[in-house]
Amino acid sequence: MQQDSTQAARRFRMDDGVELVADAWGEPTHQPVLLLHGGGQTRHAWKRTAQVLASHGFYALAVDLRGHGESGWSPDGDYAMDRFARDVRQLAASFDKSSSSEAIGQEKKPVLIGASLGGIASLIAAGEADHRIARALVLVDIAPRVDTVGVEKIRGFMRTHIEDGFATLEEAADAIAAYLPHRPRPTSLEGLRKNLRLGSDGRYRWHYDPAFVRGMGQRTNDRENRLTEAALAIDVPLLLVRGGSSELVSEEIARAFVAQVPGARYVDVAGARHMVAGDSNDPFTDEVVRFLDGIALRQ
């Protein structure tokens, strides 16, 4: 059984022709878990979590969202939230039926684990669908209401160097260190290389379509009401994992969310900020595994 190493990358073609790239860990016949990263990140943010999930009996797939990493860019520059939500629904639908010969016809709806952008897309995809598309939902430091100051800080960082990029990996590391002073600077820059693309001009740029960042301000109209209604419509187990030092989701916001949404609960990951899995991966993953084991999904 291949549980602790990456299988061959999987590819999923969306209805508009954009191809999404994913890495998979674990046995394909096991309960699938889709890991959907935040805006500006790539599937590599989930590697350690995916490996642990596979070792616990899940089939974990970390996906590059459209416009990010090695996935295709929207040809028309469409990065509206509805477009991401449609992608999540299409990804989820690909696991509706088991491919196992001894489990023909068995539903294989995935667990959705979404951080920030991935969480919003999952919430809309599941909450606004006309049928159940997932077995459970984990929102990573995202809720219908967020701190707008924190949002603008993140957007500001994502816009930085969007055109000119960086001359070296060291320059990019300096920018990250200034933005995330709480996180130890890595001794190797090889991991950072996966979040950057090298242009024909020899400069490194963040591994996402600049059109995604330019359109971010257009995706805020009536956001809170829409996401709240979507959350209220979800009828599967729902966990909010909050960074204990989150810039976006305060304890007050988290408590209000779970009080409003029947069956939802939340946990804090102490010391983590908005990028919870990157700040405190092991405690974060422990909480996810505990949640999934508690609802008896493992196979």
N, C-alpha and C positions, 0 to 999 in steps of 0.2 A: 504494500500500500504506500503510495507516495503522499506523505503528509507534511514533510518538513522542507520540501524544496519546490520551487516554482515549476509548474507544468508548462507545456507549450502555451504561448499567449493565445487567448481566445479572441475572436473578432465577431462583432455584432453589427449588422447593417441596419440602420434606421430607415424609416419610411421615406425620408428625403434623400437617401443615398449616402449620408454621412456614416462612416465606419467608426465604431468605438472599439478600442483595444482594452483588453483586460488580462490580468495575470490570475491564475487559478491555483489553489492549494487544496489537497484532500481528494477524496473519492467522489466522482461525479454522481454516484448513486445516493450520496448522503444529502441531508437537508442543506439546500443552498442558502448562502448568505451573501448579499450584494453589499459591497463597501463602496460608498460614494463620497468622494473627497469634497473639500471646500473650494471656493473660488480661488483661482490662482495656484492651486496645488496640483499634484498628479497622483496616480494610483500608488506610487511608491511610498506615499505617506502611511499606507496601511500594511506594509510588508510584515512587520513583526506581529501585529494583531491577527493578520490572516493566517500566519503560520501556527499561532497558538490555537485559533479556532479549528484549523484542520486537525491538530493533535487532539482536540476534544470531540472529534467526530463530525465536523461540519465540512461542507464543500464551500470554501471561501473564495470569492471572486472580487478582486479590486479593479475597479473600472476607471479609465480616463474619461471624464465627461467630455462632451463635444467642445472643441476649441481649446482643449487642454492636453498636455503631454503628447502622446503619439496618436491620439484620436484625430479624426478629421475636423476641419473648421467648417462652420456653416457657410455655404457658398453665397448666401444673401446677407451674411452678417447678423442673422437672427439669433440672439441669445436671450430672448424674453423667457421669463420663468416657465411659461406654458410649453415652450420648446423643450426645456430640460425635463419637465414633468412627463411629456409624451415619451421622451427617451426612457425614463424610468419605467413607465407602463409597458413599453415594448420589451425592455430587458426582462421585466418580471414575467411577462407572458411567455417568454422563451423557456421558462422553467415550470410551466403549468402541469406538464405531464412528465412522469418519470420515463427515462430511456432504458431503465433496467428491465430485462426480460422477465424477471420474477416479480415485478411490481407494475405490470402494465395497467395503465389507467389511474394509478395513484397520483394524487395531486402533489405537486412539488413547488407550491408557491414559496417564494424566497422570504427570508428575513431581510428587511431593508435597514441598513445602518448608514445614516447620512450626517456628515459634518457640515454645518453652515449651509452653503449652497446646496450640497447634496441632501441635507436634511430638509430644506425648504421644498426642493423638487420632490422628495419622497413623500412629504406631508401632503402636498397638493395632489400628487399622483394617486396616493392611496385614499385620501379623504374625498376627492371629487370623482372617483371612479364609480361606475354604476354597478360594480361587483367587487368582491374582495380580491385584491391582487397580491397580498402579502400575509405571512403568518404572524409577523410581529414587526414593530418599528422601534428603532433606537435613534433618537435625535441627539446629536453631539453638539452641545453648547449653542443651540438655536431654539427659539420659541417665537410665537406670533409677535410678541412685543420684545424689542431689544433696546439697548441704550444707544441712542443716535450718535452720541459723541464717539463711542467706541467704533461704530460703523464707519464714521467719517475718517477715523484714524487708520483703519484697515484699508479703506479705499484710497486714501492718500498714499500709503506705502505701495499699493499695487500700481498706482499711476507713475510712481517714481521710476525714472529711467526707461519708461515704456518705449520711447523712441530711440534713444541713443544707446541704451544697454550698458554693458560693462566691458572694459578692455581685458580683464582677467577674472578668473574665478575668485581670486583674493578680494577684488573690488566688490564683487557680489556678496562675499562673506562679510565684508565690513558693513555693508548696508543692512544685512540681516542682523548682525550683532548690535548695531545701533537701534534697530527696531525692537529686538528681543533681548534686552540686556540681562534678563533673568536667566536666559538659557546658556549653558556652557558652550563656548565655541568649539566645534568639532576639531579633532586633531588632523583629520583627513577631509579633503574637499571633494572626494569622489562621489559621495552621496549628493552633494549640491549639484554636481554636473547633470544629474537626472532631471533637475528642475529648471534647467536652462537649455536653450538651443543656440548653437553656434551659427551665426549668419555668414553669408558669403563675404561680408566685409570684415570678418575675423572678430566680431564683437559678440558677446554673450547677452542674450535677452531672456526674460522670463518665458517659461514654456507654456504660454497661452496666447490666444489670438488677441491682439490689441483691441479689436472691435468689441470683445467681451467687456473690457474695462471701460471703454468709452460709453457704452450703453448702460452702465450700472445705475446711474441716476434716474433712468426711465422706468425702473422696475419697483418703485416704492408706492405707487398709488394704491390706497386702500389695502395695503399689505396686511396689517394686523387683523382686520375684520375677515379677510379672505382666509388667512391661515387659521384663525380661531374656528371658523365654520368647518374647515377641513378637519381639524383636530377633533371637533365634536362629532364628526361623522364616522370616525374610525372605530371599528368594533373588534380590534385585535389588541393584544398587550402592547403597551407603549411605555418606553423608558426615556426620560431626559437625563443625559449625563452632562452635568454642568462643571466647567472648570471652576475650582474653588476661588480663583482670583480672576474670573472672567471679566473682560472689558465690555461684553455684550449682554450677558444674562446674569443679572444680580440674583441674590437669594430671594429677594422679594418677588421678582418676576417669575422665578422657578416655582415658588410656592403658589403664586396666583394661578399659574398655568395648570398645575396638577390638581388644584382645588376646583378648577373650572371643567376639566376634562375627566369624565368618569373612568376609573380604572388606570389612569396614568399615574406614574410616580417618578421621582427624580432622586439622583444621588450626586454628591459632590466628589470631585477628585481634587484633593488638597494640593495646593501649590500650582495647579495648572491654570493657564490663561485660556484664551479662546481656542488655540490649537491644542486641544486636550491630548490627543494621541501623541503629538510630537513632544509635548512638555513632560508628560507622565505616562508613558506608554503602558508599563506593566500594571499599575493600579487601574488605569482605564480599561485595559483588556480584562482584568480580573472581574470588574463590575459587569462587563458585557457577558462574559461567560456565566457568571452567577445568575444573571437575568435569564439568559437563554436556557440554562439548565433548570431553572425554577419553573419554566413553563413547558418543560418536557418536550423540547424540539429535537434533541440530539438523536441521531440514528447511527 
